[in-house]
Amino acid sequence: MCLGIPAKILEITDGPLPSARLDIAGQERTCCLAYLPEAQVGDYVLIQNGFAMSIMDTASALESLATIEEFNLIQRDL
């Protein structure tokens, strides 16, 4: 089973395969935005296997992150 993780877009880099720098529970990561060319800085996106799969509303993203953290699937950086 694969778990999608909500992440906030901090920066977008254009190119043949556009990418984004993300904040995932306080950790910075990158992902490919090829499936979501309409994504913008500040959007929350659902990440799976290094790709942004869908744009999420803020409330749903924060609720999902809280639940994921509650079950210790990811931990926030201190």
trRosetta pair geometry for C-beta under 8 A, 3 or more apart (Angstrom, degrees):
i j d omega theta_ij theta_ji phi_ij phi_ji
2 48 5.7 69 148 -153 126 110
2 49 6.8 -29 -153 -41 140 100
3 48 7.9 -171 96 -111 29 87
3 68 7.6 129 166 -121 133 116
3 73 6.7 -96 137 -178 168 144
4 46 4.4 20 165 177 129 104
4 47 6.3 152 -162 67 73 40
4 48 4.6 -48 -100 -64 85 99
4 53 6.4 -79 -126 36 132 136
5 24 5.8 39 138 -146 128 124
5 46 7.3 144 68 -157 28 58
5 47 5.0 -29 64 59 83 100
5 48 7.8 147 17 -73 68 52
5 65 7.9 68 -167 -98 77 78
5 68 6.8 93 -123 -132 83 169
5 74 6.8 73 -129 -30 131 149
6 24 7.8 153 94 -127 47 79
6 44 5.2 6 -172 179 105 114
6 45 7.3 155 -148 80 58 30
6 46 5.9 -36 -90 -96 61 61
6 47 7.5 150 -108 10 10 85
6 56 5.6 -61 -122 41 112 157
6 60 7.6 174 -92 115 147 76
6 61 3.8 165 -173 -148 148 85
6 62 7.8 -105 104 -46 154 28
6 64 4.9 113 -11 79 128 127
6 65 5.5 -92 62 -53 116 94
7 22 4.0 21 158 -178 131 132
7 23 6.4 161 -167 72 80 42
7 24 4.3 -40 -105 -80 105 86
7 29 7.0 -78 -133 56 152 111
7 31 7.2 130 67 -5 151 138
7 44 6.8 157 77 -152 29 67
7 45 5.9 -28 63 62 82 78
7 46 8.0 132 18 -112 77 16
7 47 5.1 25 6 -19 124 126
7 52 7.9 -108 59 -102 111 95
8 22 6.5 139 69 -159 43 74
8 23 4.6 -14 58 55 99 101
8 42 7.0 -22 -171 -152 98 27
8 43 7.4 168 -147 90 58 34
8 44 5.4 -38 -91 -94 65 72
8 61 7.4 110 -68 150 81 151
9 12 6.5 15 179 -59 124 91
9 20 4.8 -61 -132 -168 98 137
9 21 7.6 96 -162 70 59 50
9 22 6.1 -45 -100 -102 43 74
9 39 6.1 143 -53 159 158 112
9 40 6.9 160 79 106 146 31
9 41 5.3 -130 115 -122 104 39
9 42 6.4 -34 69 22 91 24
9 43 5.1 22 18 56 122 78
9 44 7.7 -154 -3 -86 78 23
9 45 6.3 58 -46 -3 102 113
9 52 8.0 10 -75 -97 111 150
10 20 7.4 129 42 173 62 87
10 21 4.8 -60 67 99 106 93
10 22 6.3 167 5 -110 94 18
10 23 5.6 95 -48 -26 115 94
10 28 7.3 -41 17 -126 152 101
10 41 6.8 6 168 -144 15 93
11 20 6.7 158 82 -157 49 61
11 21 4.2 17 50 38 99 112
11 41 6.5 18 -96 -107 29 114
12 18 6.4 5 -175 178 98 113
12 19 7.5 165 -154 89 55 40
12 20 5.2 -26 -101 -101 67 82
12 21 8.0 -133 -64 18 28 72
12 33 6.7 -6 -137 -9 103 162
12 39 7.2 162 -95 102 133 95
12 40 7.4 -77 -26 -143 144 34
12 41 6.0 -120 -10 -59 101 85
13 18 6.5 171 87 -157 56 65
13 19 5.0 -4 56 60 105 86
13 20 7.3 -170 18 -81 74 32
13 21 7.7 73 -18 -23 102 88
14 18 5.4 -28 -126 -108 41 101
15 18 5.8 152 45 -85 67 50
15 19 7.3 -5 41 3 116 86
17 32 5.6 -40 171 -140 105 110
17 34 5.4 -36 -143 -67 75 114
18 32 7.3 109 81 -165 52 60
18 33 4.3 -50 100 65 101 109
18 34 6.5 155 42 -71 76 52
18 37 6.7 108 28 -115 145 72
19 30 5.4 17 171 -179 121 110
19 31 6.6 169 -155 86 78 34
19 32 5.6 -48 -102 -104 77 46
19 33 6.2 170 -109 3 18 91
20 30 6.6 163 81 -152 44 64
20 31 5.6 -14 55 58 93 81
20 33 5.2 86 -24 -50 105 118
20 39 6.9 -58 -63 115 146 136
20 45 7.5 95 64 26 161 146
20 52 6.6 37 25 -37 135 136
21 28 6.2 -4 -179 -167 95 105
21 29 7.8 162 -157 85 53 32
21 30 5.7 -35 -99 -96 54 80
22 28 6.8 149 77 -152 50 54
22 29 5.1 -25 62 66 105 79
22 30 6.7 157 10 -102 90 24
22 31 5.9 27 -20 4 135 106
22 45 7.6 -94 -112 51 127 107
22 47 7.0 48 -151 -61 176 143
23 26 6.9 22 -171 -79 94 16
23 27 7.4 135 -158 65 51 37
23 28 6.3 -31 -96 -94 57 64
24 27 5.1 -34 71 66 84 91
24 28 7.7 144 22 -104 78 15
24 29 5.4 1 7 15 124 120
24 47 7.2 -61 -91 27 130 147
24 74 7.0 -79 148 -177 102 159
25 65 5.9 174 -78 -159 94 114
25 68 7.7 -115 -62 93 139 121
25 69 6.5 159 -127 -77 135 112
25 74 5.1 143 31 126 160 124
25 75 7.1 154 142 109 138 18
25 76 4.8 -119 173 -93 92 68
25 77 7.5 130 126 -2 75 73
26 76 4.5 85 7 -162 135 76
26 77 3.8 -150 129 32 123 90
27 74 7.9 -115 14 -175 131 119
27 77 5.7 130 -66 -32 73 116
29 47 7.8 82 95 -164 135 170
31 45 7.6 -152 77 95 147 134
31 47 5.3 -120 -91 -126 157 115
31 50 5.4 178 -131 -174 76 48
31 51 6.1 153 -179 -107 104 13
31 52 5.3 115 118 -41 133 81
32 35 7.7 76 114 4 93 84
32 50 6.0 49 6 140 97 86
32 51 5.0 -31 64 -107 100 71
32 52 7.0 -145 86 10 49 78
33 36 5.2 -82 -164 68 79 85
33 37 6.7 114 138 -90 100 40
33 39 5.4 -123 -147 47 122 131
33 45 8.0 -95 -112 -111 88 173
33 52 5.3 7 -109 32 63 128
34 37 7.6 -2 -160 -60 27 82
34 51 7.0 -53 43 -137 93 106
35 51 5.9 64 7 172 124 115
35 52 6.4 -162 61 83 99 69
35 53 6.2 -2 93 -119 149 40
36 39 4.2 52 132 -29 115 113
36 45 6.4 -172 57 -127 171 132
36 52 4.8 -71 23 106 134 116
36 53 7.6 84 -39 131 118 4
36 54 7.2 163 -83 -110 128 19
36 55 6.3 139 -149 -47 136 91
38 55 7.5 -72 93 -34 99 141
39 43 5.1 -136 -158 64 80 150
39 45 5.8 1 -126 -73 139 131
39 52 6.1 4 -55 126 163 157
39 55 5.9 -178 -101 -83 86 109
40 43 5.2 106 58 -22 65 114
43 55 5.3 -51 -178 -140 128 107
43 56 7.9 127 171 47 82 58
44 55 7.1 108 78 -167 56 62
44 56 4.4 -58 104 68 107 98
44 57 7.3 6 51 107 120 10
44 58 5.9 139 -7 -99 131 50
44 60 7.8 178 93 75 143 83
44 61 3.6 -59 167 -73 160 163
45 52 4.0 -13 158 -148 145 113
45 53 7.4 140 172 40 93 50
45 54 6.8 164 -155 84 71 35
45 55 5.6 -44 -100 -103 74 52
45 56 6.6 161 -110 8 17 88
46 52 7.0 111 65 -159 46 61
46 53 5.0 -54 90 58 97 97
46 54 4.8 11 32 53 116 84
46 55 7.9 -130 4 -66 81 8
46 56 5.7 99 -44 -40 89 115
47 50 7.3 19 -174 -97 101 10
47 51 7.0 154 -151 76 63 34
47 52 5.9 -40 -93 -95 69 55
47 53 7.1 151 -114 3 17 89
48 51 6.1 -27 70 61 68 84
48 53 5.2 20 20 -30 109 134
52 55 7.9 35 166 -70 116 61
56 60 5.1 -125 -177 85 107 113
56 61 4.4 127 107 -63 132 97
56 64 7.5 -64 -166 13 161 140
57 60 5.0 81 62 13 84 106
57 61 7.0 -158 89 -10 39 91
58 61 5.7 -61 -147 37 29 112
58 62 6.2 23 161 -15 68 108
59 62 6.1 -59 -146 39 27 106
59 63 6.2 26 156 -17 63 110
60 63 5.7 -57 -145 39 30 112
60 64 6.2 30 156 -19 65 107
61 64 5.8 -57 -149 37 28 110
61 65 6.3 27 154 -18 64 107
62 65 5.7 -52 -144 37 32 112
62 66 6.4 35 155 -21 64 104
63 66 5.8 -54 -149 34 30 112
63 67 6.5 27 154 -16 63 107
64 67 5.8 -58 -149 38 32 110
64 68 6.2 32 154 -19 67 107
65 68 5.6 -53 -143 38 31 112
65 69 6.1 31 156 -18 65 108
65 74 7.9 -60 -150 67 75 124
66 69 5.8 -57 -147 39 28 110
66 70 6.2 37 151 -28 63 105
67 70 5.4 -47 -146 28 32 118
67 71 6.8 14 160 -3 63 105
68 71 6.4 -69 -155 45 28 98
68 73 4.6 -82 -171 59 80 120
68 74 5.6 16 139 26 115 99
69 72 7.3 32 -177 -80 38 31
69 73 7.4 -91 -74 45 24 76
69 74 6.3 -57 -87 74 66 75
69 75 6.8 103 -137 -110 85 41
69 76 6.5 10 -122 -27 133 94
72 75 6.7 4 -145 -66 67 94
